[in-house]
Amino acid sequence: MHQQQHNLVISLDGMGGDHAPRIVIEGAHIARGQFPSARFIVFGDEAQIRPIVAEYAGLADVLEIRHTPDRVTAEDKPGQVLRTGRNSSMRLAIDAVAKGEADCVVSAGNTGALMAMAKFSLKVMPGIHRPAIATFLPTRIAGKGTVLLDLGANAECDPYNLLEFAVLGGVFSRETFGIAQPQIGILNIGSEAMKGSELVKESAELLSKAKLPGIYKGFAEGDDIGTGAFDVIVTDGFTGNVTLKTIEGTARLIKGMVKEALKSSWMVKLGLLLAAPGLLLCYRPMKTFSKRIDPRYYNGASLLGLKGLCIKSHGGTDGIGFSNAIGVAAGLAANKFNAKVEAELQRLGADALRPAAAAEAPARLAGEEG
């Protein structure tokens, strides 16, 4: 019924994140400007959510609140919430996708719990053994991003996990950026073949022979992430999470240092005032630059490999960041992303991703990212 009235239905965990539920509702308000035909289902404490919804004219017309007093906290363990969190805002938001009531779900809550619940409720695609968390990061090339995965779902991986990540990341890059043959690399401490752990060496051999939705280009070093030389970079979840947090922290550091410098003394402020007419000419480029280094505008990591679309927002983000996570979910849903991934997996065949002999030692799902 809802598909006749709206092109898209988005399920939201209203209580997930450091500043929920306000950032969730504010994010929905901002996102409806980009997706005017979308409808939202928000799960959480109605007494907290409804007054915030009322602050935004017309939002109540496209947003349904489903009350639940239970929520998943940042301290909850994945195994614990699987047993006790069935009526939490996070679980019910995910279940809405599993039941076909919504096209995608977005949560800023506990990542380990989100992955565990999503995997249990939405199930894993045939041929995929470990779902991965992926996001795209800005590069020097305007309009082009590098897809990085895994970002924390799997702290320990084997080479076949990295092969799965390469397939998932390749399809993500192709459908998100329109790149017909994504350049795929493995994150390593050097580009030479003899460098790195046994995991990356074995993974390199595997990817170089595999049928990928793209081209395996070799090892990528950390400073390659922002150059645009690679469209997809795969790694284990421990390394990926540390890398992502370092990049985000550095971006915030640079932005903070620039602001500090501009306010450092009265002479600097006077100089800015005298230079104001000329600075007006730089306003648009500087605003664009500010957005390109602001992690909020790249918020929204996809849990790839699941049968339903699930997007993880950073827990400490604001309404702008959460709206961008909603935008990622909406874009993937509108593009029928999961159907394209499943078609690619069928083309490759399950044995290509993990032969029976290799299936005896799957990696451990950790869900440590916060």
ROMI-220106 format. One record per residue (C-alpha): residue number from 1; residue in three letters; x, y negated, z negated. Coordinates in pm, 1 decimal, decimal comma. Layout:
BEGIN
+-----+-----+----------+----------+----------+
|   k |   r |        X |        Y |        Z |
+-----+-----+----------+----------+----------+
| NUM | ala |        X |        Y |        Z |
...
+-----+-----+----------+----------+----------+
//
This chain:
BEGIN
+-----+-----+----------+----------+----------+
|   k |   r |        X |        Y |        Z |
+-----+-----+----------+----------+----------+
|   1 | met |      0,0 |      0,0 |      0,0 |
|   2 | his |    273,2 |   -248,4 |    -96,3 |
|   3 | gln |    450,5 |   -197,9 |    237,8 |
|   4 | gln |    148,1 |   -343,6 |    415,6 |
|   5 | gln |    168,3 |   -664,0 |    213,7 |
|   6 | his |    543,4 |   -702,2 |    175,5 |
|   7 | asn |    840,8 |   -596,7 |    382,4 |
|   8 | leu |   1048,2 |   -516,7 |     75,5 |
|   9 | val |    991,6 |   -415,1 |   -287,0 |
|  10 | ile |   1285,1 |   -458,5 |   -526,0 |
|  11 | ser |   1297,7 |   -296,1 |   -868,3 |
|  12 | leu |   1485,6 |   -488,8 |  -1139,6 |
|  13 | asp |   1622,7 |   -382,4 |  -1476,7 |
|  14 | gly |   1500,7 |   -684,4 |  -1670,8 |
|  15 | met |   1702,6 |   -612,9 |  -1984,0 |
|  16 | gly |   2041,9 |   -520,1 |  -1834,6 |
|  17 | gly |   2335,2 |   -759,6 |  -1868,0 |
|  18 | asp |   2483,7 |  -1000,4 |  -2118,8 |
|  19 | his |   2230,7 |  -1277,0 |  -2048,9 |
|  20 | ala |   1917,8 |  -1077,9 |  -1964,6 |
|  21 | pro |   1634,8 |  -1125,5 |  -1907,1 |
|  22 | arg |   1689,1 |  -1489,1 |  -1801,1 |
|  23 | ile |   1951,9 |  -1420,2 |  -1534,6 |
|  24 | val |   1732,8 |  -1147,1 |  -1385,4 |
|  25 | ile |   1430,2 |  -1374,0 |  -1346,3 |
|  26 | glu |   1638,2 |  -1668,9 |  -1230,1 |
|  27 | gly |   1807,9 |  -1438,7 |   -979,3 |
|  28 | ala |   1471,8 |  -1320,6 |   -845,8 |
|  29 | his |   1358,3 |  -1681,5 |   -809,2 |
|  30 | ile |   1670,6 |  -1773,4 |   -610,4 |
|  31 | ala |   1656,6 |  -1455,8 |   -398,4 |
|  32 | arg |   1297,3 |  -1510,4 |   -287,2 |
|  33 | gly |   1419,6 |  -1814,9 |    -97,2 |
|  34 | gln |   1624,0 |  -1582,2 |    121,6 |
|  35 | phe |   1367,9 |  -1299,4 |    121,7 |
|  36 | pro |   1027,1 |  -1473,2 |    113,2 |
|  37 | ser |    834,2 |  -1154,6 |    192,2 |
|  38 | ala |    990,6 |   -953,6 |    -92,3 |
|  39 | arg |    806,3 |   -844,0 |   -404,8 |
|  40 | phe |    971,6 |   -768,3 |   -739,9 |
|  41 | ile |    892,9 |   -517,4 |  -1014,2 |
|  42 | val |   1068,7 |   -610,2 |  -1339,4 |
|  43 | phe |   1097,9 |   -358,9 |  -1622,4 |
|  44 | gly |   1156,4 |   -486,7 |  -1975,8 |
|  45 | asp |   1016,7 |   -667,7 |  -2277,3 |
|  46 | glu |    712,9 |   -856,9 |  -2147,8 |
|  47 | ala |    715,3 |  -1100,5 |  -2441,4 |
|  48 | gln |   1061,5 |  -1219,0 |  -2337,5 |
|  49 | ile |   1014,0 |  -1200,1 |  -1960,5 |
|  50 | arg |    674,5 |  -1362,3 |  -1901,9 |
|  51 | pro |    759,3 |  -1711,4 |  -2042,9 |
|  52 | ile |   1068,2 |  -1725,0 |  -1818,4 |
|  53 | val |    866,5 |  -1624,1 |  -1511,3 |
|  54 | ala |    622,9 |  -1906,2 |  -1589,7 |
|  55 | glu |    905,5 |  -2160,2 |  -1554,5 |
|  56 | tyr |    924,1 |  -2095,3 |  -1179,7 |
|  57 | ala |    622,9 |  -2201,2 |   -973,5 |
|  58 | gly |    476,6 |  -1920,6 |   -765,9 |
|  59 | leu |    714,0 |  -1649,9 |   -892,0 |
|  60 | ala |    435,5 |  -1468,5 |  -1079,9 |
|  61 | asp |    255,9 |  -1418,2 |   -747,0 |
|  62 | val |    534,5 |  -1191,9 |   -617,8 |
|  63 | leu |    665,1 |  -1046,0 |   -944,0 |
|  64 | glu |    508,7 |   -767,6 |  -1150,0 |
|  65 | ile |    616,3 |   -708,6 |  -1510,1 |
|  66 | arg |    608,9 |   -353,8 |  -1646,2 |
|  67 | his |    655,6 |   -359,2 |  -2018,8 |
|  68 | thr |    900,0 |   -133,5 |  -2198,4 |
|  69 | pro |   1054,8 |   -211,9 |  -2538,4 |
|  70 | asp |   1354,9 |     16,2 |  -2481,1 |
|  71 | arg |   1682,2 |    -96,7 |  -2327,3 |
|  72 | val |   2028,6 |     45,9 |  -2261,0 |
|  73 | thr |   2306,9 |   -138,5 |  -2444,1 |
|  74 | ala |   2669,0 |   -184,1 |  -2340,6 |
|  75 | glu |   2777,0 |     53,4 |  -2617,7 |
|  76 | asp |   2550,5 |    344,3 |  -2516,6 |
|  77 | lys |   2720,7 |    654,0 |  -2375,9 |
|  78 | pro |   2599,8 |    796,7 |  -2041,7 |
|  79 | gly |   2520,0 |   1138,1 |  -2190,1 |
|  80 | gln |   2325,9 |    978,6 |  -2474,2 |
|  81 | val |   2105,9 |    761,4 |  -2252,3 |
|  82 | leu |   2023,1 |   1055,7 |  -2027,3 |
|  83 | arg |   1866,5 |   1222,3 |  -2330,9 |
|  84 | thr |   1714,7 |    923,9 |  -2509,7 |
|  85 | gly |   1670,8 |    650,2 |  -2248,7 |
|  86 | arg |   1381,8 |    785,9 |  -2045,7 |
|  87 | asn |   1163,0 |    487,4 |  -2133,4 |
|  88 | ser |   1436,8 |    225,1 |  -2106,0 |
|  89 | ser |   1411,0 |    -62,7 |  -1860,1 |
|  90 | met |   1708,2 |     77,8 |  -1666,0 |
|  91 | arg |   1567,3 |    428,4 |  -1626,5 |
|  92 | leu |   1217,5 |    314,0 |  -1531,4 |
|  93 | ala |   1360,3 |     68,2 |  -1277,0 |
|  94 | ile |   1555,8 |    352,6 |  -1115,8 |
|  95 | asp |   1255,2 |    586,4 |  -1129,3 |
|  96 | ala |   1052,0 |    331,5 |   -930,8 |
|  97 | val |   1287,5 |    394,1 |   -635,9 |
|  98 | ala |   1278,5 |    771,1 |   -687,7 |
|  99 | lys |    896,0 |    761,9 |   -679,1 |
| 100 | gly |    888,0 |    549,5 |   -364,2 |
| 101 | glu |    738,1 |    245,8 |   -540,0 |
| 102 | ala |   1043,7 |     32,8 |   -459,0 |
| 103 | asp |   1302,8 |     23,4 |   -182,0 |
| 104 | cys |   1602,3 |    -48,1 |   -406,0 |
| 105 | val |   1701,2 |   -117,3 |   -767,0 |
| 106 | val |   1935,8 |   -376,2 |   -919,2 |
| 107 | ser |   2077,3 |   -367,7 |  -1272,9 |
| 108 | ala |   2343,9 |   -565,8 |  -1459,1 |
| 109 | gly |   2348,8 |   -309,7 |  -1738,1 |
| 110 | asn |   2596,3 |    -47,7 |  -1861,8 |
| 111 | thr |   2770,5 |     94,3 |  -1552,2 |
| 112 | gly |   2832,8 |    444,4 |  -1685,1 |
| 113 | ala |   2470,9 |    477,1 |  -1793,3 |
| 114 | leu |   2348,2 |    335,8 |  -1461,2 |
| 115 | met |   2553,2 |    584,3 |  -1260,0 |
| 116 | ala |   2447,0 |    878,1 |  -1478,2 |
| 117 | met |   2078,0 |    786,4 |  -1465,5 |
| 118 | ala |   2082,3 |    704,8 |  -1095,2 |
| 119 | lys |   2256,5 |   1030,3 |  -1012,2 |
| 120 | phe |   2003,6 |   1224,7 |  -1220,3 |
| 121 | ser |   1693,8 |   1046,5 |  -1089,6 |
| 122 | leu |   1784,6 |    963,4 |   -728,9 |
| 123 | lys |   2003,8 |   1269,9 |   -662,5 |
| 124 | val |   2316,5 |   1289,1 |   -450,3 |
| 125 | met |   2318,1 |   1308,1 |    -70,4 |
| 126 | pro |   2398,6 |   1647,5 |     85,7 |
| 127 | gly |   2773,9 |   1673,1 |    141,7 |
| 128 | ile |   2862,1 |   1419,1 |   -129,6 |
| 129 | his |   2992,4 |   1550,8 |   -461,5 |
| 130 | arg |   3081,7 |   1225,0 |   -637,8 |
| 131 | pro |   2899,5 |    897,3 |   -566,4 |
| 132 | ala |   3124,4 |    591,4 |   -564,8 |
| 133 | ile |   3087,0 |    226,7 |   -658,4 |
| 134 | ala |   3180,1 |     -5,2 |   -371,0 |
| 135 | thr |   3189,1 |   -377,4 |   -309,3 |
| 136 | phe |   3327,2 |   -609,8 |    -44,5 |
| 137 | leu |   3590,4 |   -869,4 |   -122,2 |
| 138 | pro |   3673,8 |  -1189,7 |     67,3 |
| 139 | thr |   3972,1 |  -1204,1 |    301,1 |
| 140 | arg |   4166,4 |  -1476,5 |    479,1 |
| 141 | ile |   3941,0 |  -1417,9 |    778,6 |
| 142 | ala |   3618,9 |  -1614,9 |    727,5 |
| 143 | gly |   3310,4 |  -1394,8 |    744,0 |
| 144 | lys |   3506,3 |  -1072,0 |    706,5 |
| 145 | gly |   3536,7 |   -867,6 |    389,2 |
| 146 | thr |   3733,4 |   -564,7 |    276,0 |
| 147 | val |   3526,3 |   -281,5 |    129,6 |
| 148 | leu |   3692,0 |   -143,2 |   -184,9 |
| 149 | leu |   3589,5 |    181,3 |   -354,9 |
| 150 | asp |   3573,7 |    351,7 |   -603,0 |
| 151 | leu |   3539,5 |     79,8 |   -865,9 |
| 152 | gly |   3488,9 |    288,2 |  -1177,6 |
| 153 | ala |   3250,1 |    579,9 |  -1128,7 |
| 154 | asn |   3524,4 |    842,3 |  -1101,1 |
| 155 | ala |   3833,1 |    786,4 |  -1314,5 |
| 156 | glu |   3986,3 |   1111,5 |  -1191,6 |
| 157 | cys |   3967,2 |   1209,6 |   -824,7 |
| 158 | asp |   4094,8 |   1474,2 |   -586,2 |
| 159 | pro |   4177,8 |   1419,7 |   -216,9 |
| 160 | tyr |   3833,2 |   1533,7 |   -105,5 |
| 161 | asn |   3673,9 |   1266,0 |   -323,5 |
| 162 | leu |   3880,5 |   1003,6 |   -142,9 |
| 163 | leu |   3770,1 |   1155,1 |    188,5 |
| 164 | glu |   3406,8 |   1115,3 |     80,9 |
| 165 | phe |   3478,8 |    755,5 |    -21,2 |
| 166 | ala |   3634,3 |    690,6 |    320,5 |
| 167 | val |   3319,8 |    816,1 |    495,3 |
| 168 | leu |   3088,0 |    615,3 |    268,2 |
| 169 | gly |   3303,1 |    303,8 |    292,4 |
| 170 | gly |   3335,1 |    335,5 |    668,8 |
| 171 | val |   2959,4 |    344,6 |    720,1 |
| 172 | phe |   2916,5 |     57,9 |    470,6 |
| 173 | ser |   3167,4 |   -156,2 |    662,1 |
| 174 | arg |   3016,2 |    -71,4 |    997,5 |
| 175 | glu |   2660,4 |   -153,1 |    893,2 |
| 176 | thr |   2743,6 |   -457,5 |    678,8 |
| 177 | phe |   2996,0 |   -628,9 |    905,9 |
| 178 | gly |   2914,1 |   -474,1 |   1243,2 |
| 179 | ile |   3263,3 |   -326,6 |   1285,6 |
| 180 | ala |   3238,7 |    -36,0 |   1531,1 |
| 181 | gln |   3563,7 |    131,6 |   1417,6 |
| 182 | pro |   3656,5 |     21,1 |   1063,5 |
| 183 | gln |   4026,4 |     37,0 |    974,8 |
| 184 | ile |   4049,6 |    264,9 |    669,4 |
| 185 | gly |   4339,4 |    279,8 |    421,4 |
| 186 | ile |   4438,4 |    433,7 |     89,0 |
| 187 | leu |   4554,3 |    201,0 |   -190,5 |
| 188 | asn |   4915,3 |    276,3 |   -278,3 |
| 189 | ile |   5229,3 |    118,2 |   -425,5 |
| 190 | gly |   5392,4 |    102,1 |    -84,0 |
| 191 | ser |   5326,6 |    164,2 |    284,1 |
| 192 | glu |   5598,4 |    426,5 |    326,1 |
| 193 | ala |   5492,2 |    791,1 |    353,2 |
| 194 | met |   5717,8 |    907,5 |     67,4 |
| 195 | lys |   5571,6 |    663,5 |   -187,4 |
| 196 | gly |   5285,1 |    719,4 |   -427,8 |
| 197 | ser |   5133,7 |    997,8 |   -635,9 |
| 198 | glu |   5049,4 |   1345,7 |   -514,2 |
| 199 | leu |   4686,3 |   1235,9 |   -493,9 |
| 200 | val |   4753,3 |    964,4 |   -236,5 |
| 201 | lys |   4997,5 |   1178,1 |    -38,5 |
| 202 | glu |   4753,7 |   1468,8 |    -13,8 |
| 203 | ser |   4467,0 |   1230,0 |     59,0 |
| 204 | ala |   4667,5 |   1069,4 |    340,8 |
| 205 | glu |   4723,6 |   1406,3 |    503,9 |
| 206 | leu |   4355,7 |   1490,1 |    471,7 |
| 207 | leu |   4226,0 |   1157,8 |    607,3 |
| 208 | ser |   4469,5 |   1158,1 |    898,8 |
| 209 | lys |   4308,8 |   1479,7 |   1027,4 |
| 210 | ala |   3944,4 |   1413,0 |    933,2 |
| 211 | lys |   3659,0 |   1295,5 |   1151,9 |
| 212 | leu |   3589,5 |    952,8 |   1004,2 |
| 213 | pro |   3342,2 |    674,2 |   1087,9 |
| 214 | gly |   3645,8 |    463,3 |   1167,8 |
| 215 | ile |   4023,8 |    487,5 |   1207,1 |
| 216 | tyr |   4264,4 |    595,9 |    933,4 |
| 217 | lys |   4540,3 |    332,7 |    929,8 |
| 218 | gly |   4761,4 |    453,0 |    642,9 |
| 219 | phe |   4855,5 |    316,0 |    302,7 |
| 220 | ala |   4740,3 |    -27,9 |    188,8 |
| 221 | glu |   4927,4 |   -221,4 |    -78,1 |
| 222 | gly |   4751,5 |   -444,2 |   -328,6 |
| 223 | asp |   4832,3 |   -762,1 |   -137,8 |
| 224 | asp |   4670,7 |   -616,2 |    176,0 |
| 225 | ile |   4324,2 |   -639,9 |     21,8 |
| 226 | gly |   4284,6 |  -1008,4 |     99,7 |
| 227 | thr |   4451,8 |  -1014,1 |    440,9 |
| 228 | gly |   4174,9 |   -848,3 |    640,5 |
| 229 | ala |   4422,7 |   -592,2 |    777,6 |
| 230 | phe |   4202,0 |   -313,6 |    639,3 |
| 231 | asp |   3823,1 |   -297,0 |    655,9 |
| 232 | val |   3798,7 |    -19,2 |    394,9 |
| 233 | ile |   4039,9 |     69,8 |    113,7 |
| 234 | val |   3980,0 |    378,7 |   -100,1 |
| 235 | thr |   4124,8 |    470,7 |   -437,6 |
| 236 | asp |   4034,5 |    647,2 |   -762,1 |
| 237 | gly |   3789,6 |    473,4 |   -994,7 |
| 238 | phe |   4046,6 |    389,8 |  -1262,5 |
| 239 | thr |   4277,9 |    207,9 |  -1022,9 |
| 240 | gly |   3988,4 |     48,7 |   -834,8 |
| 241 | asn |   3832,3 |    -93,3 |  -1148,4 |
| 242 | val |   4159,8 |   -242,1 |  -1273,0 |
| 243 | thr |   4219,5 |   -391,0 |   -926,2 |
| 244 | leu |   3873,3 |   -548,2 |   -909,3 |
| 245 | lys |   3895,2 |   -697,5 |  -1259,3 |
| 246 | thr |   4239,9 |   -840,2 |  -1179,5 |
| 247 | ile |   4112,0 |  -1004,0 |   -860,6 |
| 248 | glu |   3806,7 |  -1150,8 |  -1036,0 |
| 249 | gly |   4014,8 |  -1275,9 |  -1326,7 |
| 250 | thr |   4269,1 |  -1438,1 |  -1094,7 |
| 251 | ala |   3992,6 |  -1614,9 |   -899,7 |
| 252 | arg |   3845,5 |  -1755,4 |  -1222,1 |
| 253 | leu |   4194,0 |  -1856,8 |  -1339,5 |
| 254 | ile |   4266,7 |  -2052,1 |  -1018,9 |
| 255 | lys |   3928,5 |  -2225,3 |  -1027,3 |
| 256 | gly |   3974,6 |  -2316,3 |  -1393,9 |
| 257 | met |   4327,0 |  -2447,0 |  -1339,3 |
| 258 | val |   4211,9 |  -2668,9 |  -1051,1 |
| 259 | lys |   3935,3 |  -2816,2 |  -1268,0 |
| 260 | glu |   4181,2 |  -2869,1 |  -1552,7 |
| 261 | ala |   4427,1 |  -3044,2 |  -1325,7 |
| 262 | leu |   4158,7 |  -3282,4 |  -1198,3 |
| 263 | lys |   4073,1 |  -3381,8 |  -1554,4 |
| 264 | ser |   4427,1 |  -3381,0 |  -1693,7 |
| 265 | ser |   4469,2 |  -3759,5 |  -1741,5 |
| 266 | trp |   4302,5 |  -4094,9 |  -1687,2 |
| 267 | met |   4545,1 |  -4164,8 |  -1401,6 |
| 268 | val |   4428,8 |  -3855,7 |  -1214,4 |
| 269 | lys |   4066,6 |  -3956,5 |  -1269,0 |
| 270 | leu |   4141,0 |  -4310,1 |  -1149,0 |
| 271 | gly |   4316,0 |  -4172,4 |   -843,3 |
| 272 | leu |   4015,3 |  -3956,5 |   -763,4 |
| 273 | leu |   3786,9 |  -4256,8 |   -799,6 |
| 274 | leu |   3999,0 |  -4467,6 |   -561,7 |
| 275 | ala |   4019,5 |  -4178,0 |   -316,7 |
| 276 | ala |   3644,5 |  -4108,0 |   -334,8 |
| 277 | pro |   3560,0 |  -4233,1 |     19,3 |
| 278 | gly |   3822,3 |  -4005,2 |    172,9 |
| 279 | leu |   3728,9 |  -3713,0 |    -50,9 |
| 280 | leu |   3371,6 |  -3728,8 |     77,2 |
| 281 | leu |   3504,9 |  -3610,9 |    412,1 |
| 282 | cys |   3649,9 |  -3305,5 |    236,2 |
| 283 | tyr |   3335,1 |  -3225,4 |     37,9 |
| 284 | arg |   3195,4 |  -2958,0 |    269,5 |
| 285 | pro |   3526,9 |  -2771,2 |    321,3 |
| 286 | met |   3598,2 |  -2778,8 |    -53,0 |
| 287 | lys |   3251,2 |  -2650,2 |   -131,4 |
| 288 | thr |   3304,0 |  -2365,7 |    114,6 |
| 289 | phe |   3642,0 |  -2289,2 |    -43,5 |
| 290 | ser |   3488,0 |  -2289,4 |   -390,6 |
| 291 | lys |   3228,3 |  -2034,7 |   -282,9 |
| 292 | arg |   3486,1 |  -1812,2 |   -115,2 |
| 293 | ile |   3682,7 |  -1770,8 |   -439,8 |
| 294 | asp |   3378,4 |  -1756,0 |   -671,9 |
| 295 | pro |   3312,9 |  -1392,2 |   -781,0 |
| 296 | arg |   2941,3 |  -1469,5 |   -819,1 |
| 297 | tyr |   2904,5 |  -1492,1 |   -442,4 |
| 298 | tyr |   3047,2 |  -1140,7 |   -402,0 |
| 299 | asn |   2848,0 |   -991,9 |   -687,6 |
| 300 | gly |   2665,4 |   -667,0 |   -627,3 |
| 301 | ala |   2843,2 |   -330,7 |   -611,2 |
| 302 | ser |   2667,1 |    -47,2 |   -430,8 |
| 303 | leu |   2640,7 |    301,9 |   -576,3 |
| 304 | leu |   2711,6 |    486,5 |   -252,3 |
| 305 | gly |   2626,2 |    851,5 |   -192,5 |
| 306 | leu |   2289,8 |    853,8 |   -370,2 |
| 307 | lys |   1959,0 |    925,2 |   -195,7 |
| 308 | gly |   1820,1 |    592,3 |   -318,4 |
| 309 | leu |   1968,1 |    242,6 |   -306,3 |
| 310 | cys |   2109,9 |    130,0 |   -641,5 |
| 311 | ile |   2310,1 |   -191,9 |   -688,6 |
| 312 | lys |   2522,6 |   -279,3 |   -991,6 |
| 313 | ser |   2549,5 |   -646,1 |  -1082,3 |
| 314 | his |   2831,6 |   -768,4 |  -1302,5 |
| 315 | gly |   2712,0 |   -770,2 |  -1661,2 |
| 316 | gly |   2835,2 |  -1120,7 |  -1737,2 |
| 317 | thr |   2701,2 |  -1294,4 |  -1427,7 |
| 318 | asp |   2446,1 |  -1576,2 |  -1409,0 |
| 319 | gly |   2132,0 |  -1623,1 |  -1199,7 |
| 320 | ile |   2329,4 |  -1711,5 |   -887,0 |
| 321 | gly |   2540,4 |  -1398,3 |   -918,5 |
| 322 | phe |   2238,5 |  -1179,1 |   -984,5 |
| 323 | ser |   2059,1 |  -1323,6 |   -682,4 |
| 324 | asn |   2354,8 |  -1221,6 |   -468,0 |
| 325 | ala |   2330,9 |   -867,2 |   -605,2 |
| 326 | ile |   1963,4 |   -868,5 |   -505,7 |
| 327 | gly |   2072,3 |   -990,2 |   -162,7 |
| 328 | val |   2308,3 |   -693,3 |   -123,6 |
| 329 | ala |   2027,3 |   -452,8 |   -215,5 |
| 330 | ala |   1778,5 |   -620,1 |     15,7 |
| 331 | gly |   2023,1 |   -624,2 |    305,1 |
| 332 | leu |   2104,9 |   -254,6 |    273,6 |
| 333 | ala |   1737,4 |   -161,8 |    239,2 |
| 334 | ala |   1634,7 |   -368,1 |    542,2 |
| 335 | asn |   1916,4 |   -210,2 |    744,1 |
| 336 | lys |   1807,3 |    146,3 |    653,9 |
| 337 | phe |   2157,2 |    201,7 |    522,5 |
| 338 | asn |   2098,0 |    536,5 |    351,3 |
| 339 | ala |   1944,2 |    690,7 |    662,0 |
| 340 | lys |   2256,6 |    592,4 |    857,0 |
| 341 | val |   2486,1 |    742,7 |    592,4 |
| 342 | glu |   2291,6 |   1069,0 |    595,5 |
| 343 | ala |   2310,2 |   1080,9 |    976,2 |
| 344 | glu |   2688,4 |   1033,9 |    957,5 |
| 345 | leu |   2721,5 |   1310,6 |    698,1 |
| 346 | gln |   2521,6 |   1547,0 |    919,0 |
| 347 | arg |   2747,0 |   1461,1 |   1212,6 |
| 348 | leu |   3058,4 |   1538,7 |   1011,4 |
| 349 | gly |   2919,5 |   1851,4 |    847,2 |
| 350 | ala |   2955,1 |   1946,2 |    480,3 |
| 351 | asp |   3262,0 |   2164,9 |    541,2 |
| 352 | ala |   3451,1 |   1869,9 |    684,7 |
| 353 | leu |   3416,3 |   1682,2 |    357,4 |
| 354 | arg |   3483,6 |   1965,6 |    115,9 |
| 355 | pro |   3555,0 |   2322,0 |    231,4 |
| 356 | ala |   3429,9 |   2596,0 |      0,9 |
| 357 | ala |   3780,8 |   2664,4 |   -131,4 |
| 358 | ala |   3816,0 |   2302,9 |   -244,6 |
| 359 | ala |   3478,1 |   2292,3 |   -416,0 |
| 360 | glu |   3613,5 |   2484,3 |   -715,3 |
| 361 | ala |   3783,6 |   2177,5 |   -871,7 |
| 362 | pro |   3553,7 |   1873,7 |   -851,8 |
| 363 | ala |   3665,1 |   1546,5 |  -1007,4 |
| 364 | arg |   3517,1 |   1428,5 |  -1334,6 |
| 365 | leu |   3251,2 |   1160,3 |  -1331,2 |
| 366 | ala |   3363,3 |    900,1 |  -1583,0 |
| 367 | gly |   3151,3 |    588,1 |  -1538,5 |
| 368 | glu |   3391,6 |    371,7 |  -1733,6 |
| 369 | glu |   3342,8 |     41,8 |  -1546,6 |
| 370 | gly |   3170,2 |   -233,8 |  -1743,6 |
+-----+-----+----------+----------+----------+
//
